[in-house]
Amino acid sequence: MLIDVRPVRRLRGADPLRVTVMLEPVVDALAASALDLSRVSVTCDWIQYRANFRAVADFRPILAVPWRSAADFDGAGPRSPRGGERGPAETALEIALDLRRCAEADLPAIVGRLLAEHADPAASDRVALEPWGTASRSCIWQFNSLYWQALSLWEQSTGRAYEQALPGGESDARNVEAVRDLILELFKTWDDLDARGALPAELYVIELGVGNGGQARTWLDQFAALSAAHSTDYYRRLQYLMGDYSPHVLERARQAVAGHADHVTALVVDATHPAFSLGFLRGKAFLVYLSNVYDNLPSDEVARIGGRTYQVEVRAYLPAADARRVGEAVGTGPEQVPSLVSKLLRLGPALLCEALPQHFPDTDRAVAFWQEVWSALQLQERYAPLEGLDVYQVTADMTGELLRPLLDAGGDIRMHVSNGALSSFAQTLPLLHPYGRLHCHDLFLADIRNYRSGFFGPGKYDGSVVNWINGPLLHRLGSRMGYDVRITPFVARPSANVKTLSAQVRE
Ligand SMILES: C[S@@+](CC[C@H](N)C(=O)[O-])C[C@H]1O[C@@H](n2cnc3c(N)ncnc32)[C@H](O)[C@@H]1O
């Protein structure tokens, strides 16, 4: 049996984790079971997000290659995770533990329930909200989108603005010093181009994922002031495009920058496919500016286990007790909850009340249902073998071959694919002017080896999803496209998790 303890830094210091104490009841329960322990591994994480998608302990089957008949794992034949029918066979089983919550949990009872479910899927106490699939297609991303589309309803009900959920309580993009540095660098480029008579009449800047407009307002205020101090007409020539997929958020941002209205255009843009609406700016943008957006775009995860590559498949579910509770509150049984959730995701809370007044007499009731489901929602996981990296479509234009060097770097690893960020990045770079740059503050992992010693999402920030971004993958993609990509500490808070990625045409 393999035991993998990832939060190694917590094993030392003044109050070290007593990991062996936590593991003891788990190992005892497994030892007393009929499982073939030579095919069992225990993976211990420390899930730093208090709101997250993980149970304190769970089983993650490692599925057999579909075209080969798997040796029965425990002599009882292949297992199905659903409803008793025969499903994909397992070759091994990973037990996942969240060490942060182990001390308070009744681990023998939890592992006992998991063993019972494993032996008989009909004994499961989960209410599935979707079929198994890749993480980027999970309904958690529809929840994420709903949050931004109906932000005010969520905020009214919690009394908290979304920015308060960010580390530090506000976006780093509002840091005035960092903004001024960025603008002054832009001025340097423009002064040089101007001196050569090569500066275009209109100076385009694009911001993607605008939130409440605080980032845009800080940037525009500083820009106007520096332009005046610099005695240039850069502000007069500035065209600032704000793009977001939520019309609701865009309107809020537009109001926040009303003082700069002559220089601002608000556009509905899907940040994962910016070329679709912003293609007309190809080669023209001097700055594409993002903060806390890539960590909010859909991502798969892949894993290398014992030399084979797997897709991490997920299935959103509610623990049965939570499904009963949220169902009761709207006058229905737990079995109806998945269909109410899918209607909520399709219609949003306001229209849901019109469609189903018998369950949702007013918007408050629908919002409460949304929040309760989101808070209870968890992801079950399993590892499905990937037939080949070349047949794994990471984005519409990119295959999993991009991942190969990182997966081949040695040893077992599980990492994000950052599909949404890769697609966004690949479509944004061509929008840049030859002297333009992409500048992005976000939760970038700078080194692939970090995945071996930490947990990097997904977690929940209020109603949205947060997932760190696989920096080396973006780096590799940018390099292949001829750009110089750098990931550096955020100057204003060098010790912060947020880092700055910048990309410009390689000289
Ligand atoms: C965490 S907020 C960040 C807002 C702001 N940049 C900041 O730093 O405060 C994420 C923003 O990205 C937007 N967003 C998320 N996914 C998007 C997508 N696929 N296309 C466009 N905008 C998206 C959300 O609507 C929201 O405005």
The ligand as an SDF file (V2000), in Angstrom:
LIG
                    3D

 27 29  0  0  0  0  0  0  0  0999 V2000
  -12.8880   37.0550   -9.7760 C   0  0  0  0  0  0  0  0  0  0  0  0
  -13.6200   38.1380  -10.9170 S   0  0  0  0  0  0  0  0  0  0  0  0
  -12.2600   39.2300  -11.2220 C   0  0  0  0  0  0  0  0  0  0  0  0
  -12.6870   40.6310  -11.4830 C   0  0  0  0  0  0  0  0  0  0  0  0
  -11.5590   41.6500  -11.5850 C   0  0  0  0  0  0  0  0  0  0  0  0
  -10.6940   41.3860  -12.7050 N   0  0  0  0  0  0  0  0  0  0  0  0
  -10.7900   41.6940  -10.2850 C   0  0  0  0  0  0  0  0  0  0  0  0
   -9.6180   41.3480  -10.2420 O   0  0  0  0  0  0  0  0  0  0  0  0
  -11.4070   42.1180   -9.3020 O   0  0  0  0  0  0  0  0  0  0  0  0
  -13.7180   37.1730  -12.3930 C   0  0  0  0  0  0  0  0  0  0  0  0
  -14.3520   37.9090  -13.5550 C   0  0  0  0  0  0  0  0  0  0  0  0
  -14.1900   37.0960  -14.7210 O   0  0  0  0  0  0  0  0  0  0  0  0
  -15.4240   37.0060  -15.4000 C   0  0  0  0  0  0  0  0  0  0  0  0
  -15.4230   35.7420  -16.1350 N   0  0  0  0  0  0  0  0  0  0  0  0
  -15.3590   34.4700  -15.6460 C   0  0  0  0  0  0  0  0  0  0  0  0
  -15.3910   33.5850  -16.6490 N   0  0  0  0  0  0  0  0  0  0  0  0
  -15.4700   34.3020  -17.8010 C   0  0  0  0  0  0  0  0  0  0  0  0
  -15.5380   33.9560  -19.1700 C   0  0  0  0  0  0  0  0  0  0  0  0
  -15.5400   32.6830  -19.5890 N   0  0  0  0  0  0  0  0  0  0  0  0
  -15.6060   34.9500  -20.0720 N   0  0  0  0  0  0  0  0  0  0  0  0
  -15.6200   36.2440  -19.6840 C   0  0  0  0  0  0  0  0  0  0  0  0
  -15.5710   36.6380  -18.4140 N   0  0  0  0  0  0  0  0  0  0  0  0
  -15.4870   35.6710  -17.4750 C   0  0  0  0  0  0  0  0  0  0  0  0
  -16.4780   37.0950  -14.3220 C   0  0  0  0  0  0  0  0  0  0  0  0
  -17.7350   37.5080  -14.8420 O   0  0  0  0  0  0  0  0  0  0  0  0
  -15.8400   38.1480  -13.3980 C   0  0  0  0  0  0  0  0  0  0  0  0
  -16.1630   39.4380  -13.8410 O   0  0  0  0  0  0  0  0  0  0  0  0
  1  2  1  0
  2  3  1  0
  2 10  1  0
  3  4  1  0
  4  5  1  0
  5  6  1  0
  5  7  1  0
  7  8  2  0
  7  9  1  0
 10 11  1  0
 11 12  1  0
 11 26  1  0
 12 13  1  0
 13 14  1  0
 13 24  1  0
 14 15  1  0
 14 23  1  0
 15 16  2  0
 16 17  1  0
 17 18  1  0
 17 23  2  0
 18 19  1  0
 18 20  2  0
 20 21  1  0
 21 22  2  0
 22 23  1  0
 24 25  1  0
 24 26  1  0
 26 27  1  0
M  CHG  2   2   1   9  -1
M  END
$$$$
